[in-house]
Amino acid sequence: MISFEQVKQAQQRIQPYIHKTPLVESSRLNNWLGHRILFKAECLQKIGAFKARGGCNTVAKLVEENRIPKRIIANSSGNHAQAVAWAASLFNMPATIYMPAQVSKVKAQATKSYGAEIIFSETRADTDALIKQAAEDPDNYWIPPYNHQEVIAGQGTAAMEALQQHSDIDAIFAPCGGGGLLSGTLLATRELAPKAKVIGVEPANGNDASRSIQAGSIQRLEQSPDTVADGARTLQVGELTFPFLQQLDEFYEISEENICYWSQWLSHLLKLHIEPTSAMSMDAVARWLNTQKAPQTVMVILTGGNIDQPMQNLLWAKDYLNLEPHKKY
């Protein structure tokens, strides 16, 4: 199992390269819901997402140990692709990224701009098959999006940094794709805020993690889920991340309507560019707070802020700003 010590080492390793992102809040939202909600704004991170932490930690550790491969390879639906391409460019390593064709054009273009070669395939399953074949080449070093110790340790620095900024919380919420962020968040929170609950969320349309937790074994989706939460379109969680997901205090499935609702409201209240995968955590926050008898302080990790025009059109196809959160819940 990965340890908190690895998260501490990751924080020291990547500190020269990443942003220390702020905690932000909305007084209006706090007043409406009757609780304090702190947002860790990883949408302001390098490459616009927390994924920079895991990618940077993995590549920097290879350099630290003088294990420099001829090529870095990765598979991703977007933000991990950018992170690995950016991290590889930092250390002058060539990178090839395998992506499904339906990924965000903004994320694909950003990945290319960091100097990476991109190989597209028709489906997520095809992408996974291609990366496994490429990983058999000893000249390549594969950095998976979540099922990798140094990736998980790097992602854990987001919660670690947030709790160093404000540790007096009752719960911390984060979205689940493959489970890397939640695994790292659990490690950091159990160490720095041991009384706080760690709560995960994922789209109901792509509920592989929820089904896996309920079944007690990893469950795989047959095809890429149809959800606006494009950062959570994974087919299954990882063998390394699943044991951490089983330790979560609660786990919520979020409807597409509520993902769009909170994408609009958080962008409006926080004045930040916020991906739907980030925003969906707020539905779980609001539902969880409704079960609490005393005022709570919670933290939400806003995982990214990379949205292209087609996604914006989907998120804003219906106006949800006419229904205030305190009237909805």
C-alpha positions as CSV (number, residue, x, y, z in Angstrom):
1,M,0.0,0.0,0.0
2,I,1.1,3.6,-0.7
3,S,2.0,5.6,2.4
4,F,1.5,9.2,3.5
5,E,5.3,9.4,3.5
6,Q,5.2,9.1,-0.2
7,V,2.8,12.0,-0.4
8,K,5.1,14.1,1.7
9,Q,8.0,13.2,-0.5
10,A,5.9,14.1,-3.6
11,Q,5.1,17.5,-2.2
12,Q,8.8,18.3,-1.7
13,R,9.6,16.9,-5.2
14,I,7.1,18.9,-7.2
15,Q,7.1,22.1,-5.2
16,P,9.5,24.0,-7.6
17,Y,7.2,23.3,-10.6
18,I,3.6,23.6,-9.5
19,H,1.3,26.4,-8.2
20,K,0.2,26.5,-4.6
21,T,-3.5,26.9,-5.4
22,P,-5.8,29.0,-3.1
23,L,-8.8,28.1,-1.0
24,V,-11.8,30.1,-2.1
25,E,-15.4,30.3,-0.8
26,S,-18.7,32.0,-1.5
27,S,-20.3,33.9,1.4
28,R,-23.6,33.7,-0.5
29,L,-23.4,29.9,-0.8
30,N,-22.4,29.6,2.8
31,N,-25.3,31.7,3.9
32,W,-27.8,29.8,1.7
33,L,-26.7,26.4,2.9
34,G,-25.9,27.4,6.5
35,H,-22.5,25.8,6.5
36,R,-18.9,26.8,5.4
37,I,-17.7,25.4,2.2
38,L,-14.1,25.8,1.2
39,F,-13.0,25.1,-2.4
40,K,-9.4,24.0,-3.3
41,A,-9.0,25.7,-6.7
42,E,-7.0,23.2,-8.6
43,C,-8.6,24.7,-11.7
44,L,-5.9,27.3,-11.3
45,Q,-3.1,24.7,-11.2
46,K,-0.5,24.2,-14.0
47,I,-2.3,22.8,-17.1
48,G,-5.6,23.8,-15.4
49,A,-6.0,20.6,-13.3
50,F,-4.7,18.7,-10.3
51,K,-3.3,16.1,-12.7
52,A,-0.2,18.2,-13.0
53,R,0.8,17.0,-9.5
54,G,0.8,13.2,-10.3
55,G,2.4,13.6,-13.7
56,C,5.1,15.9,-12.4
57,N,5.9,13.7,-9.4
58,T,6.3,10.6,-11.5
59,V,8.6,12.2,-14.1
60,A,10.6,14.1,-11.5
61,K,11.2,10.9,-9.5
62,L,12.5,9.1,-12.7
63,V,15.0,11.9,-13.1
64,E,15.8,11.9,-9.4
65,E,16.6,8.2,-9.6
66,N,18.5,8.5,-12.9
67,R,16.0,6.2,-14.7
68,I,15.3,8.4,-17.7
69,P,13.5,6.4,-20.4
70,K,13.8,7.1,-24.1
71,R,10.1,8.0,-24.2
72,I,7.2,8.7,-21.8
73,I,3.8,7.3,-22.8
74,A,0.4,7.8,-21.3
75,N,-3.3,7.1,-21.9
76,S,-5.9,9.7,-21.0
77,S,-9.2,11.4,-21.8
78,G,-7.6,14.8,-21.3
79,N,-6.1,16.3,-18.2
80,H,-3.7,13.5,-17.5
81,A,-2.6,13.8,-21.1
82,Q,-1.8,17.4,-20.6
83,A,-0.1,16.7,-17.3
84,V,2.3,14.1,-18.7
85,A,3.0,16.1,-21.8
86,W,3.8,19.2,-19.6
87,A,5.9,17.2,-17.1
88,A,7.9,15.5,-19.9
89,S,8.6,18.8,-21.5
90,L,9.9,20.2,-18.2
91,F,12.7,17.5,-18.3
92,N,13.2,17.5,-22.1
93,M,11.7,14.0,-22.5
94,P,9.7,13.0,-25.6
95,A,6.2,11.9,-24.9
96,T,3.4,10.0,-26.8
97,I,-0.1,10.2,-25.5
98,Y,-2.9,7.8,-26.5
99,M,-6.4,9.3,-26.4
100,P,-9.9,8.3,-27.4
101,A,-11.2,10.4,-30.4
102,Q,-14.1,12.0,-28.5
103,V,-11.9,13.8,-26.0
104,S,-12.1,17.5,-25.4
105,K,-10.5,19.4,-28.3
106,V,-9.2,22.0,-25.8
107,K,-7.4,19.2,-23.8
108,A,-6.0,17.5,-27.0
109,Q,-4.7,20.8,-28.4
110,A,-3.1,21.7,-25.1
111,T,-1.4,18.3,-25.0
112,K,0.0,18.8,-28.4
113,S,1.2,22.3,-27.5
114,Y,3.5,20.8,-24.8
115,G,5.3,18.9,-27.6
116,A,3.7,15.5,-27.2
117,E,2.7,13.2,-30.0
118,I,-0.9,12.2,-29.9
119,I,-2.3,8.9,-31.2
120,F,-6.1,8.8,-31.3
121,S,-8.3,5.7,-31.3
122,E,-12.0,5.1,-31.7
123,T,-12.9,4.1,-28.2
124,R,-11.5,4.2,-24.7
125,A,-11.1,0.4,-24.8
126,D,-9.1,0.7,-28.0
127,T,-6.9,3.4,-26.3
128,D,-6.3,1.1,-23.3
129,A,-5.3,-1.8,-25.6
130,L,-2.8,0.4,-27.6
131,I,-1.1,1.7,-24.5
132,K,-0.6,-1.8,-23.1
133,Q,1.0,-2.8,-26.4
134,A,3.3,0.2,-26.4
135,A,4.2,-0.4,-22.7
136,E,5.8,-3.7,-23.7
137,D,8.6,-1.7,-25.4
138,P,11.5,-1.4,-22.8
139,D,12.4,2.0,-24.2
140,N,8.9,3.4,-23.1
141,Y,7.9,4.3,-19.6
142,W,4.1,4.2,-19.1
143,I,2.5,6.7,-16.7
144,P,-1.1,5.5,-16.2
145,P,-3.7,8.1,-15.2
146,Y,-4.4,6.7,-11.7
147,N,-3.1,3.1,-11.2
148,H,0.5,4.1,-10.3
149,Q,2.0,4.7,-6.9
150,E,3.8,8.0,-7.8
151,V,0.7,9.3,-9.6
152,I,-1.4,8.6,-6.5
153,A,1.2,10.2,-4.2
154,G,1.4,13.3,-6.4
155,Q,-2.4,13.7,-6.5
156,G,-2.5,13.4,-2.7
157,T,-0.5,16.6,-2.5
158,A,-3.7,18.6,-3.5
159,A,-5.5,17.5,-0.3
160,M,-2.3,17.7,1.7
161,E,-1.7,21.3,0.6
162,A,-5.4,22.2,1.3
163,L,-5.3,20.8,4.8
164,Q,-2.1,22.7,5.5
165,Q,-4.0,25.8,4.5
166,H,-7.0,24.9,6.7
167,S,-7.1,21.6,8.6
168,D,-10.2,22.2,10.8
169,I,-12.8,20.5,8.6
170,D,-15.6,18.0,9.1
171,A,-15.5,16.4,5.6
172,I,-13.6,16.6,2.3
173,F,-15.2,15.8,-1.1
174,A,-13.5,14.8,-4.3
175,P,-14.7,13.2,-7.6
176,C,-13.8,9.7,-8.7
177,G,-12.6,8.7,-12.1
178,G,-10.1,6.0,-11.7
179,G,-9.7,6.8,-8.0
180,G,-6.2,8.3,-7.9
181,L,-7.2,11.6,-6.4
182,L,-9.5,10.0,-3.8
183,S,-6.7,7.6,-2.8
184,G,-4.3,10.4,-2.3
185,T,-6.9,12.5,-0.5
186,L,-7.7,9.6,1.9
187,L,-4.0,9.3,2.7
188,A,-3.5,13.0,3.4
189,T,-6.7,13.5,5.3
190,R,-6.3,10.5,7.6
191,E,-3.0,11.9,8.6
192,L,-3.7,15.7,8.8
193,A,-7.4,15.7,9.7
194,P,-8.1,12.2,11.1
195,K,-11.6,13.1,12.3
196,A,-12.8,14.4,8.9
197,K,-14.9,12.2,6.6
198,V,-13.6,11.5,3.1
199,I,-16.4,11.3,0.6
200,G,-16.3,10.4,-3.0
201,V,-18.6,11.2,-5.9
202,E,-19.1,10.0,-9.5
203,P,-21.7,10.4,-12.3
204,A,-24.6,8.0,-12.0
205,N,-24.2,7.3,-15.7
206,G,-20.7,6.0,-15.0
207,N,-21.0,4.3,-11.7
208,D,-18.3,1.7,-11.9
209,A,-16.6,2.8,-8.6
210,S,-19.9,2.7,-6.7
211,R,-20.8,-0.7,-8.1
212,S,-17.3,-1.9,-7.3
213,I,-17.6,-0.7,-3.7
214,Q,-21.0,-2.4,-3.3
215,A,-19.8,-5.6,-4.9
216,G,-16.5,-5.8,-3.0
217,S,-14.6,-6.3,-6.3
218,I,-13.7,-4.2,-9.3
219,Q,-16.5,-3.9,-11.7
220,R,-15.8,-2.8,-15.3
221,L,-18.2,-0.9,-17.6
222,E,-18.7,-2.3,-21.0
223,Q,-18.3,1.1,-22.8
224,S,-17.3,4.6,-22.0
225,P,-20.1,6.2,-20.0
226,D,-22.3,8.9,-21.5
227,T,-21.7,11.8,-19.0
228,V,-20.8,15.4,-19.2
229,A,-18.3,14.7,-16.4
230,D,-15.6,13.9,-18.9
231,G,-12.9,13.5,-16.3
232,A,-14.9,10.5,-14.9
233,R,-15.4,8.4,-18.0
234,T,-13.2,5.6,-16.8
235,L,-14.2,2.0,-17.5
236,Q,-13.0,0.8,-14.1
237,V,-11.0,1.8,-11.1
238,G,-7.5,0.6,-10.5
239,E,-6.1,-2.3,-8.5
240,L,-4.1,0.2,-6.5
241,T,-6.9,2.6,-5.9
242,F,-9.7,0.2,-5.1
243,P,-8.6,-0.6,-1.6
244,F,-8.6,3.1,-0.8
245,L,-12.0,3.6,-2.3
246,Q,-13.3,0.8,0.0
247,Q,-12.2,2.9,3.0
248,L,-14.2,6.0,2.1
249,D,-16.8,7.2,4.6
250,E,-19.5,7.7,1.9
251,F,-19.9,7.6,-1.8
252,Y,-22.5,9.4,-3.9
253,E,-23.8,9.0,-7.5
254,I,-24.7,12.2,-9.2
255,S,-27.3,12.8,-12.0
256,E,-26.4,14.6,-15.2
257,E,-28.9,17.3,-14.4
258,N,-27.3,18.0,-11.1
259,I,-23.8,18.0,-12.6
260,C,-25.0,20.7,-15.0
261,Y,-26.8,22.6,-12.2
262,W,-23.6,22.9,-10.1
263,S,-21.4,23.6,-13.1
264,Q,-23.5,26.7,-13.7
265,W,-23.8,27.7,-10.1
266,L,-20.2,27.3,-9.0
267,S,-19.0,29.2,-12.1
268,H,-21.4,32.0,-11.2
269,L,-20.7,32.1,-7.5
270,L,-16.9,31.6,-7.5
271,K,-16.1,33.4,-10.8
272,L,-13.9,30.5,-11.8
273,H,-13.8,28.2,-14.9
274,I,-14.9,24.9,-13.4
275,E,-15.1,21.5,-15.2
276,P,-18.3,19.5,-14.7
277,T,-16.3,16.7,-13.0
278,S,-15.3,19.2,-10.3
279,A,-18.7,20.7,-9.9
280,M,-20.6,17.4,-9.4
281,S,-19.1,17.1,-5.9
282,M,-21.4,19.9,-4.7
283,D,-24.5,17.9,-5.2
284,A,-23.1,15.4,-2.7
285,V,-22.1,18.2,-0.4
286,A,-25.6,19.7,-0.4
287,R,-27.2,16.3,0.2
288,W,-24.7,15.4,3.0
289,L,-25.1,18.8,4.7
290,N,-28.9,18.2,4.8
291,T,-28.3,15.2,7.1
292,Q,-26.2,17.2,9.6
293,K,-27.7,18.7,12.8
294,A,-24.9,21.2,13.4
295,P,-23.0,23.7,11.2
296,Q,-20.2,22.0,9.3
297,T,-17.0,23.1,7.5
298,V,-16.4,21.1,4.4
299,M,-13.7,21.1,1.7
300,V,-14.3,20.4,-2.0
301,I,-11.4,19.8,-4.4
302,L,-12.1,21.6,-7.7
303,T,-10.2,19.3,-9.9
304,G,-10.0,21.2,-13.2
305,G,-11.0,24.1,-15.4
306,N,-10.5,22.9,-19.0
307,I,-13.8,23.2,-21.0
308,D,-14.2,23.4,-24.8
309,Q,-17.1,25.0,-26.6
310,P,-19.2,21.8,-27.2
311,M,-19.0,21.0,-23.5
312,Q,-20.1,24.6,-22.6
313,N,-23.1,24.2,-24.9
314,L,-24.1,21.0,-23.1
315,L,-23.7,22.5,-19.7
316,W,-25.7,25.6,-20.5
317,A,-28.4,24.1,-22.7
318,K,-30.8,24.7,-19.8
319,D,-30.7,27.6,-17.5
320,Y,-30.4,26.4,-13.9
321,L,-29.6,29.8,-12.3
322,N,-33.3,30.6,-11.7
323,L,-33.4,27.9,-8.9
324,E,-31.2,28.9,-6.0
325,P,-29.4,26.0,-4.1
326,H,-31.2,26.6,-0.8
327,K,-34.5,26.2,-2.5
328,K,-33.4,23.1,-4.4
329,Y,-32.2,21.1,-1.4
